[in-house]
Amino acid sequence: MMATTTTSIAPRTSPRKHQAILDAAELVFLRDGYLGTSMDEVATRSRVSKQTVYKHFASKEALFVEIVTSMTSRAADAVDVNMWAEAAADDVRTYLRDYALTQLTVVLTPRLMQLRRLVIGEVARFPELARALYERGPKHAMSQLAATFEQLAERRLLTLDDPALAASHFNWLVMAEPVNRAMLLGDDSIPSGPELSRHAEQSVAVFLMAYGAH
Amino acid sequence: MMATTTTSIAPRTSPRKHQAILDAAELVFLRDGYLGTSMDEVATRSRVSKQTVYKHFASKEALFVEIVTSMTSRAADAVDVNMWAEAAADDVRTYLRDYALTQLTVVLTPRLMQLRRLVIGEVARFPELARALYERGPKHAMSQLAATFEQLAERRLLTLDDPALAASHFNWLVMAEPVNRAMLLGDDSIPSGPELSRHAEQSVAVFLMAYGAH
């Protein structure tokens, strides 16, 4: 699907310049949006010529696609690491709380909230980027959760008939409130570490009232 | 807060033209975004001169503020109508399901999803509009719900200590999945009427597993 991610052209180009362009582009896109971003500014900030920018990335669009997909993938990988580590534990409340807190901590950063706003604002122009964010973000998390919940139900640590539905309920109990608030109220509304811990604990508590072992 | 909503200047101007400008502006802003919207096109589509547009709305910004606040207010009013109508009923499951379905049906329209994407994409430029959408949208709904839940708990139809927390859980169990999917996957992912009914029923079921009368 994301064939456009391969549009960066990098034979005989400097990896250091490549990274400098990516860092500058991330800053400018997140701050100014897609339409507002000037390739001149990306070149100036990365201390290379505009020709060099175009040698590394064929177009503003190709550069934007690269920024969004790499940021999205890094966040998904960071959540996954924690997914299976504790799944063998018998203490399902602690496991779910740790997982929820990891997911909250990884996702609720100013950079990822800015990325999410930018991608949502550009759905009409770049539907495939928004789809990638959805699939590598909530959809991926929910399918991992569903598989874990099914195992926990077999071990009678959870009570459920429909693992995918339970995973959706868990995911949105944990993520919806802080993410949707940050979407509209901006990065200053991102909860602090202790607030995220408390939110994770409350979300898991209500989830287990519904789905805990009886 | 929304003092900018009063920037429309309409003495001795035609209400019919005023409405034509608003209708055209809604279409163009939702389709092209804030930066992409041309006041020339708004004028052409509303069949008035550009001077007439500026006689009614001092600036592109004033016109945008008017579109966002009026669409947001109309949606909030439509949900409120249903809020108290059934709150006296003893059948709490039916009441919650009807309320959830009304809220889903009002909010999950292509127009309101486009508005929400546009406002999220413009948080940096128009933080006060996004704040208004949050306050008249989810925040308003949750505070109405909290008051209702407190009454239902006093009548022992719900079991809860913290009405605001229960209202947040209810709101996001109902709204998060379809709204967040529509944000990223576009208007084609808005569920059909029967799908929304089923989603309302499942959301209420899990809410009552956690918060129902014991």
Chai-1 contact restraints between the chains, C-beta under 6 A:
chainA,res_idxA,chainB,res_idxB,connection_type,confidence,min_distance_angstrom,max_distance_angstrom,comment,restraint_id
A,L35,B,L35,contact,1.0,0.0,6.0,A-B,restraint_1
A,R117,B,I120,contact,1.0,0.0,6.0,A-B,restraint_2
A,R117,B,G121,contact,1.0,0.0,6.0,A-B,restraint_3
A,R117,B,V123,contact,1.0,0.0,6.0,A-B,restraint_4
A,I120,B,R117,contact,1.0,0.0,6.0,A-B,restraint_5
A,I120,B,I120,contact,1.0,0.0,6.0,A-B,restraint_6
A,I120,B,M183,contact,1.0,0.0,6.0,A-B,restraint_7
A,G121,B,R117,contact,1.0,0.0,6.0,A-B,restraint_8
A,G121,B,G121,contact,1.0,0.0,6.0,A-B,restraint_9
A,V123,B,R117,contact,1.0,0.0,6.0,A-B,restraint_10
A,V123,B,G186,contact,1.0,0.0,6.0,A-B,restraint_11
A,P127,B,G186,contact,1.0,0.0,6.0,A-B,restraint_12
A,A130,B,L184,contact,1.0,0.0,6.0,A-B,restraint_13
A,L133,B,L184,contact,1.0,0.0,6.0,A-B,restraint_14
A,Y134,B,L184,contact,1.0,0.0,6.0,A-B,restraint_15
A,Y134,B,L185,contact,1.0,0.0,6.0,A-B,restraint_16
A,S168,B,E177,contact,1.0,0.0,6.0,A-B,restraint_17
A,H169,B,V206,contact,1.0,0.0,6.0,A-B,restraint_18
A,W172,B,W172,contact,1.0,0.0,6.0,A-B,restraint_19
A,W172,B,A176,contact,1.0,0.0,6.0,A-B,restraint_20
A,W172,B,E177,contact,1.0,0.0,6.0,A-B,restraint_21
A,A176,B,W172,contact,1.0,0.0,6.0,A-B,restraint_22
A,A176,B,A176,contact,1.0,0.0,6.0,A-B,restraint_23
A,E177,B,S168,contact,1.0,0.0,6.0,A-B,restraint_24
A,E177,B,W172,contact,1.0,0.0,6.0,A-B,restraint_25
A,M183,B,I120,contact,1.0,0.0,6.0,A-B,restraint_26
A,L184,B,A130,contact,1.0,0.0,6.0,A-B,restraint_27
A,L184,B,L133,contact,1.0,0.0,6.0,A-B,restraint_28
A,L184,B,Y134,contact,1.0,0.0,6.0,A-B,restraint_29
A,L185,B,Y134,contact,1.0,0.0,6.0,A-B,restraint_30
A,G186,B,V123,contact,1.0,0.0,6.0,A-B,restraint_31
A,G186,B,P127,contact,1.0,0.0,6.0,A-B,restraint_32
A,V206,B,H169,contact,1.0,0.0,6.0,A-B,restraint_33
A,V206,B,A210,contact,1.0,0.0,6.0,A-B,restraint_34
A,M209,B,A210,contact,1.0,0.0,6.0,A-B,restraint_35
A,A210,B,V206,contact,1.0,0.0,6.0,A-B,restraint_36
A,A210,B,M209,contact,1.0,0.0,6.0,A-B,restraint_37
A,A210,B,A210,contact,1.0,0.0,6.0,A-B,restraint_38
